[in-house]
Amino acid sequence: MEKDYILKMSREENAGRRDEREMAVAAAASKVGMLVGGFVCIVLVFLGTLVLNAPEISFAGWMVYFSMYASCNFVLFRKLGNRQNLIWGIIAAVVAAGFCAALVLKSVMK
């Protein structure tokens, strides 16, 4: 077989799929996104507590962050079957639920 024919068949076979480079870039982008989300939550803690005197803002931020982290780990577990991702996903979901409960309690107690 000729090289061009093999390349053409490979392109047709893999049409619409991501290549390894795109998947690696997407993984790196999601890591950066999670880091930025964590940094924003830290900023919300200081802003809500020190400036606005409304700590509920930080509860909401952390709830969203840990929900994102849990869902990321659940998807990794589903796709890769790594039990460590399942454990971290469960822990993160419990923490997110804890921040949700704290947000509700703080709002009701006012």
Secondary structure, 3 states (H helix, E strand, C coil): CCHHHHHHHHHHHCCCCCCHHHHHHHHHHHHHHHHHHHHHHHHHHHHHHHHCCCCHHHHHHHHHHHHHHHHHHHHHHHHHCCHHHHHHHHHHHHHHHHHHHHHHHHHHHC
